[in-house]
Amino acid sequence: MEKRWQGWLAGALVVACIAVAGFMWRGSASETTGQVARVPLQDVPRPAAPTLRPPMQGVSAASVPASVLAAAANQSLSAHVANLLASHDPHDAYAAYMLVSRCAAFNRQHDLEVEDSTPGAGRGLNADERRTMTRMCGAMTERERLARLDYLATAVKAGVPGAAWMYAAEGPFGDPSALTTRPDDPLVREWKAQAASQLDAAAETGDTTALMLWGMQKLGGSALTDRRPEQGYGYLAAVGLIGAELAPPGDTSPQMFAEGRGLLAALATQLTPAQRAAAMTEARRIAAAAKARRERDHNKSGVMPAA
């Protein structure tokens, strides 16, 4: 029975991730566009929720907006990265991380998924785009590739939404296989503790990527966390509460994580009433803190950021 439940849960989580990914992508992209408008590479969005891979195997499937390909025709990768880093804005450091990561993926695969307009509706590169990516990424050095982890660390330290999950997905020092090949290595164990701590901290701020994907990890356990279904339920419920605040009229995707509906209705059967009540108390606390953070940021900048 337990194995059947775990199998159903894994499938349901993938469906839930797909259902909400478009909503999360829109919020993330709108926030970042405002952050990096000062630099030539204006359209490097923060990532949508990464593809779920059990338990922590690498980063999401690489994709790139078509507008980035147009910008790439005019500058080299090193010039793009230098322009982003010159702002000393951790959001731009995260954009630099994503750009280098996509170049690294292109150099490995000689292709990328292109997002033309609708999140989640991708296609492969055409011949002109492949030449553009080859021109921008082909000369990337190993030092430039490894430096992406420094840009990511800057973003994580500053609490940039999504960065803590990408740090965890990269694996120890950029090698996710180390979690299974060297689990007892003191450096790997230290990295695991740091990654888990960063994800907990990000979830507490209302980072919806961390809440959703770290919550999924908590439900079933993973290489980074023991199984903690009550906490995982609370994290996913917080996604629903935050999503309900941010979703445009008619967007029903956050209902997947609404209390008593969709995925949470099924997950609730695995918890006692007291556990559910405690989890919802935590979810409401996290959602309230996230709303307060958005309002503070709005008062400072005049632009209401996404979660």
N, C-alpha and C positions, 0 to 999 in steps of 0.2 A: 504493500500500500504506500509506504513512504517513497519508494522509487517511482511509482506511478505518479504520485503527487509532485515530486521534484521534476519529472519530465514534463508534466502539464504546466508547471510553474515556469519552467524555462521557455516554453513556447509562448505562454501568455506574456511574459516579460518582453520578448522580442516584438510581439505585436504591439504592446503598449509603447515600446520605444519608438517604433515606426510611426505610430499614431500621433505621438506628441513631438517628434523630431522637427516637423515642419514649423510648428508654433515656436519651439525654442530657437530654431534657426532664425526666424524673422526677428525675434527680440534681440538675439545676439548680434546679428548683422547690423541692425539699426543703431545699436549702441556704438559699435566699432566704427561705423562710417563717420560718425561725428568725431571720434577720437583721432582718426588718422587723416582727416581732410587736409591737414597742413602739408602733407608730404606727397610726392608724385604718385606713389603706390596707394591710391585712395580707396581701393575696393577690396582689400584683403579682409574678409570677414572673420570673426571668431568662429570656431567650428561648431557645426551642429553636434548634437550628442553623438559620440563615437559609436561605431558599430559594436554591438555587444558580442564579445568573444570570451568563452569560458577558459579559465577564470580571469586572467589578466594577460592576454597575449597580444602585445603590440598596440599600435595606434590605429585610428580609424582608417577606412579606405580613403585614399587620397582623392580629393576633388578640388577644383579651382574654378572661380567665377570667370565667365567669358571676358568680363571687363578687365580682369587682371592680365589676361593674355594680350589685350590691346596695349596696356601699359608696359608689359614686358618687352614689347618690340623696341622700346626707346632707351632702355637702360640694362646694364648687366645686373646680375644677382647681387654682386658686391656693392654696386651703387645703390640699388634698392634698399639693401640692408643698412648701409651707412646713413641714408636719408631717414630711415625709420629710427635708428638708434640716436641720431642727432637731437631728437626732441627730448630725450631723457624721460619719456613717458612710458611707464610699464605696459600700457596697452599697446603702444607701438613696438615694444620689445616682444610682446606676444605675437603681433602681426609678423615680425621678423622671423620668429620661431616657426610659425605656420608656413611662411614662404619657403624657408630653407628646407623644412620637412617635405613640402610638396616637390621641391626640386630634387631632393634625395630620392623620393618615390619615383619621379619621372626617370631619373638616371638608372634606376634599377629595372623599371618596367617598360620604359620607352612609351608610356601612355599615361594619361590621367583621365578621370571622369570630369567632364565640364558641366557646370551648372549655368545654363543660359538664363533662366528667369525663375522657374518654379523650383523651390527647394525639394530635393529628392528625385527630381526628374533630370537625370544626367545622360550624357552621351560620351563617346570617345573623342579624342582629338582628331581634327581633320589635318590634312597635309600641311597647310600653312601654319596652323597652331603648333603642330609638332616641330616644325622648323623654328618657330619662335621660342618654344620651350628649350629646344636644343641649344639655341644661341644664348639664352639666358642662363641655363643650368649646366650646360656641358662642361664649362671650365671650372665648376665648383671643386674646391680642394677638400681633402679630408679634414683639414683644420676648420674650414668654413662649415662643413657638415657637423662636426662635433660642437662647434660654438653655439649651435642652436640650443643645446641644453643650458648654456649660460643665460641665453635670452629667456628661456622658459623659467629658469630659477628666479630671475628678476620679476617676472610676471606673477609667479606663485607667491613670492614674498610680499608683493603689493596687494594680493588678494584679487587679481584680475579673474573675473568669472570664467570658468572652464579650465583654467591653467592647472589647478591641483589635480584634476582628473587626467589631463594629458601627461603630467609628470608621472603619475602612477602607471599610465598606459605605456610609457616609454620603457619602463623596467629599470632595473638597477644600472645606472650609468649608461643608459641607452641600450641595454641588453636584456630584453624580457626573458630570454631563456635562462638567465642566471637564477630566476626564482625556482626553477625545477632542477637545474644542473648543479647549483651551488647553494642550496637552501641553508646550510649551516655555516657558510662563510660569514665571519663577523661583519664584514663590510656590507654584505647583502642583507643581513639581519638588521643592521643599523639603517640601511636605506628603506627597508620595509616599514620600520617603525616611523621613520620620518614621513614616508608617503601616506601612511594611515593617519598620522597626526594632522597632516596638511588637509587631507580629505575631510576629516572630522571638523576642522576649523572652517573649511570652505562651506560645508553643509550648514554650520551654525550661522553663517552670514546670509544664508538663503540662496547660495549659488545653485541654480536649478540643475545644472549638469551634474554637479557633485551629489546633490540630493537624489536625483533619479538613478544614476548609475551606481553610486556608492550604496544607496538604499537597496538596490537589487543585489549587490554583493552581500550586504548584511543579511538579506533574507535567507540565502542558501549557504553562506560561507565562501571563502575564496583563499587564495594564497596570501592575501593581506589582512583578512579578518576572520574571526570565528563567526559561526552562525548566530545572529542576533535578530530574530524575526520581529520582535517588538520595535526595536529601533529602526529596522528597515521599513516596517509598516508606517511608522511615524514620518520618516523621510519622504516616502512616496506620497503620503497624505499632504505633507507640506508643499510638494510640487503641485498638487491639485489646488490648494488654497492660493498659492502664489499665481498659478496660471489663471485662476478665476478672476484675479485682480487685473491681470495684464491682457487677457485675450480680447480681441476685438469682437464686436457684436456678431453673433451667429457662429463663432468658432467654438465648437463643442469638444475639441480634443482634450482640454484639461479635465473633462468629466471622467476620463479613464481613471483618474486618481482622486475622484471625489469620494468622500466617506459614504459607504453603503451602496456604491455603484461600481460598475466595471470591474477592474482588477481588484480594487480594495474590498469589494464585497466577497470575492472568493478568498482573498487572503485572510479576511476577518475570521473565517471558520477555524483558522489555525491558532487563534489567540483566545484567551479568556476575556470575558467582559471587562475585567479590571485592567488587563494588559492593553486592550483596545482604548479604553478611556485614558490611560496614562500616555499612550502613543499619540492620541489626538491632542492632549494637552501640550505635548512637546511640539507637535506639528503647528498648532496655533501660535505658540511662542515664537517658533522660527519664522513663520509667515509674518507675524507682527514686526519682528526685528527687521526682516527684509523690507517691509513697507516703510518703516522708519528710515532705513538706510537710503532707499530711493528718494524719499522726501528730502532728506538732508542733502543728497547730491543735487537734487533739483533746485534747492534753495541756493546752493553754491554756484551752479552753472547756468541755471535757467532752462536746462534740458532734462526732461525726465528720462533716466536711463532704464534699460531693461534689467531683468533679474540676472 
